[in-house]
């Protein structure tokens, strides 16, 4: 009998399947299946297996099949419900994806006790802590406007390919090429071939609607639980969006996705358009910077498009080295207010980067 | 700033720090109009550098206006004096009195200066070019100075010109260049440099701008138009900038770093000769302090001891290393600022010529030297006659319906003359072509429109070919013919037609990013009549530069002249919103959202009206409006995004997400490519195209009149049919067209 996961609860991320097998004859093997796919086999107790469930917007079927030495089989099946956005589900656990660096290298030897998490001024106790490969869902948002014509787009796609090739089994990604409209997009998948299909005929053309497409990316990632990441490759100058960056910033704070911005060129200063004057464009740029910072992500400035591949790889490596800290906030009021989060590491003068806060929803 | 630990900028001061502005203004006369001297233009457009008058060039970023910058040009005094002698403006000779305490300049220079009769005129021409070599801005400055009164300073240092220039930054993507020509008498010098993105922010990592030694200079600076950026700005603690690092070998280099020190780290310098590997140098770090300037800023001073560096060109960057006594390995250190070129000079004073030493400079080709090429009078008359003949031939081809042949004939004629005479061709071509039309009576000037359109088309063709002199000529011809027709016909209709022609030319320039030229033409058009194309061009030019207030009056006139032009009303509405006039804008947007003449305008109107509703806290009205829009244009991605945002902000997260999930953003069959907002940001083409169509129709009706007038002209024969075997001006005897004007 499957005793974990618990019945009636939606599941996401890493799940522990626990089977209790009561048999009069010795058990030859216990097979674990998720959504019809065999995910593991054990031949002796304890019959426990950790599995990853990245896509939480749907029901999942957990099944164990125990077979004894006589070939007799017993099964147990549990179907977890889908996760509904507007359902009243108590989701108090705040998860922080934290990058810790020293002198330009990441600190990988920390324990839970090394961290101090302060939520709106109140120190919090960690209830979960891990480091290493936590499955992620990434949306790679690549600017394919006029400025990316020819080799530049090819270099950008080569960089995205480096990220895709480095994904692990439980990771998923979606590739979106955008200009003033979407020029190409793939489904969420972890099959590199699917992500890279159909790119041959895509040409960079049109102007840049970064705000709109960043907003869509944030929203499409919402139903996906666990670690959500947007990797944006663009120079950051938006001349075609209907949304303003301050509107998108609200969604950044709401969605809790990490945003990494591979910035082509160092600055957008001096830019004007029929939509904004110099001050307006500068403000948009600064708000995007703030959004990246608020999300706990990072800006990597690319002086040259040839640096794309290395930048994508660096992001992936950083994601693999992140700590995941979980806590139940002690001071939530459910008043839609912004809670500022501060994370530090005791005593070692290390730099810590994490999400800057969250909205305490009603 | 997110990029912590990275130096925000580096500013180098020379080995000697000046404490006050040590110079004097000696502006006697300046021309601030963009004087176009064709010979100068040809030299500048040739792209070559060098000349007998070495000049040095530096770019100082604008203060508060990222579209502006100041070009600082230095003319070395000693080189200037040499040129005076070479040109015979000054006479060589020694000072009979030998050394004189009251006249510290002795010998050759002293005699040369004192021999200059009358004011010494120094001309400076500065062109800002886009990547298609379009002229984005041009200025000319002339300085008359009393060489005798200021000779001492001239001999010791020289002249600094500060010229304000405009970059229409993002109106033209791509690199921009600054090219400068300085001329004294017959001697000139040329120099160019790339203009990188400018920022009005406090100094980050400029292209090198160094402080001058504490010496006097003669300065030409238009008062009130040039504001030097910090820390060079005038005022307490101001220093005079110089175009190259004057760091003397053996003396310490002083610098200031803008970033605060990081704990556990130490500031070091990376020094290299261009192309070589860097070497780590220690720095002496001072206490962080506030630098006095027009805009004070905090900085950490440091000193680089350079006793071991030979004179020459180096590059220096700052880096962070571990805080220890041992210097880190240069291969492991990473520069935290960009490399800044530094010229370490020998203890003697350097000048612009030092910049060229060891660098191969191309020789200016004989064709681009400023040499008079006007033919003798008899030959000139023949040339003028040929030009006129060719012109009439081209017009006859036009009347006969052979437009392409007409363009070819006229182009061949003009090209040949320019090939022969270079910049001197322009007035001669103008004279010859004007003389061909000399017998037109006032009323017959109606027939000139087809000719003006020929020049209009050639102007565009020459610009695409980067033939500056021919472009200038063709443009001038359009302007002259249009204005002459308006004057001679002296009717309101003629003024309207002339305005339409000039506006068409202005639109051409606008589309390729020559905005200052476009503006001039639009202004000239509007002097004649309220032309819709000119008004729209002017308004969009202001709008694209972010000058929304300035755009409104032109748009208000536009909707009066052309009330049924949706795009005009849309732009007026949006610019009214930007300038606080919401109510009339809302009324206009409501009408525009309902109209069906222009779908793209209606889409944008829906979006901006929805935004206004949200801003006045009526999200329900915004949702209703956007849903109506999606009914009218199903699946429109931008409308869907905006509606999804409004729904989400209303707490309807699920509905918002469903909408986004259902919208097929990448659908190849989507009727709308969501380009409306890009279209708004682009130069408007609808009115210019309509304008040109109208002109073509009018020109068609004038061909008969032109034909009648041509038939009455004596002696003209078409090209290639002259029984005497003479050939058109500028062509080779075999009949082929000659080459271009060498513009590059």
Boltz contact constraints between the chains, C-beta under 6 A:
constraints:
  - contact:
      token1: [A, 85]
      token2: [B, 653]
      max_distance: 6.0
  - contact:
      token1: [A, 85]
      token2: [B, 654]
      max_distance: 6.0
  - contact:
      token1: [A, 86]
      token2: [B, 654]
      max_distance: 6.0
  - contact:
      token1: [A, 180]
      token2: [B, 674]
      max_distance: 6.0
  - contact:
      token1: [A, 180]
      token2: [B, 675]
      max_distance: 6.0
  - contact:
      token1: [A, 180]
      token2: [B, 678]
      max_distance: 6.0
  - contact:
      token1: [A, 181]
      token2: [B, 637]
      max_distance: 6.0
  - contact:
      token1: [A, 181]
      token2: [B, 673]
      max_distance: 6.0
  - contact:
      token1: [A, 181]
      token2: [B, 674]
      max_distance: 6.0
  - contact:
      token1: [A, 182]
      token2: [B, 665]
      max_distance: 6.0
  - contact:
      token1: [A, 182]
      token2: [B, 666]
      max_distance: 6.0
  - contact:
      token1: [A, 185]
      token2: [B, 666]
      max_distance: 6.0
  - contact:
      token1: [A, 207]
      token2: [B, 678]
      max_distance: 6.0
  - contact:
      token1: [A, 212]
      token2: [B, 641]
      max_distance: 6.0
  - contact:
      token1: [A, 216]
      token2: [B, 660]
      max_distance: 6.0
  - contact:
      token1: [A, 219]
      token2: [B, 657]
      max_distance: 6.0
  - contact:
      token1: [A, 219]
      token2: [B, 660]
      max_distance: 6.0
  - contact:
      token1: [A, 239]
      token2: [B, 681]
      max_distance: 6.0
  - contact:
      token1: [A, 240]
      token2: [B, 677]
      max_distance: 6.0
  - contact:
      token1: [A, 240]
      token2: [B, 678]
      max_distance: 6.0
  - contact:
      token1: [A, 242]
      token2: [B, 607]
      max_distance: 6.0
  - contact:
      token1: [A, 242]
      token2: [B, 638]
      max_distance: 6.0
  - contact:
      token1: [A, 242]
      token2: [B, 642]
      max_distance: 6.0
  - contact:
      token1: [A, 243]
      token2: [B, 645]
      max_distance: 6.0
  - contact:
      token1: [A, 269]
      token2: [B, 66]
      max_distance: 6.0
  - contact:
      token1: [A, 269]
      token2: [B, 199]
      max_distance: 6.0
  - contact:
      token1: [A, 270]
      token2: [B, 66]
      max_distance: 6.0
  - contact:
      token1: [A, 270]
      token2: [B, 169]
      max_distance: 6.0
  - contact:
      token1: [A, 270]
      token2: [B, 197]
      max_distance: 6.0
  - contact:
      token1: [A, 270]
      token2: [B, 198]
      max_distance: 6.0
  - contact:
      token1: [A, 271]
      token2: [B, 170]
      max_distance: 6.0
  - contact:
      token1: [A, 272]
      token2: [B, 170]
      max_distance: 6.0
  - contact:
      token1: [A, 272]
      token2: [B, 545]
      max_distance: 6.0
  - contact:
      token1: [A, 272]
      token2: [B, 546]
      max_distance: 6.0
  - contact:
      token1: [A, 273]
      token2: [B, 681]
      max_distance: 6.0
  - contact:
      token1: [A, 274]
      token2: [B, 543]
      max_distance: 6.0
  - contact:
      token1: [A, 274]
      token2: [B, 544]
      max_distance: 6.0
  - contact:
      token1: [A, 274]
      token2: [B, 680]
      max_distance: 6.0
  - contact:
      token1: [A, 274]
      token2: [B, 681]
      max_distance: 6.0
  - contact:
      token1: [A, 277]
      token2: [B, 546]
      max_distance: 6.0
  - contact:
      token1: [A, 278]
      token2: [B, 66]
      max_distance: 6.0
  - contact:
      token1: [A, 278]
      token2: [B, 546]
      max_distance: 6.0
  - contact:
      token1: [A, 289]
      token2: [B, 2]
      max_distance: 6.0
  - contact:
      token1: [A, 293]
      token2: [B, 2]
      max_distance: 6.0
  - contact:
      token1: [A, 299]
      token2: [B, 2]
      max_distance: 6.0
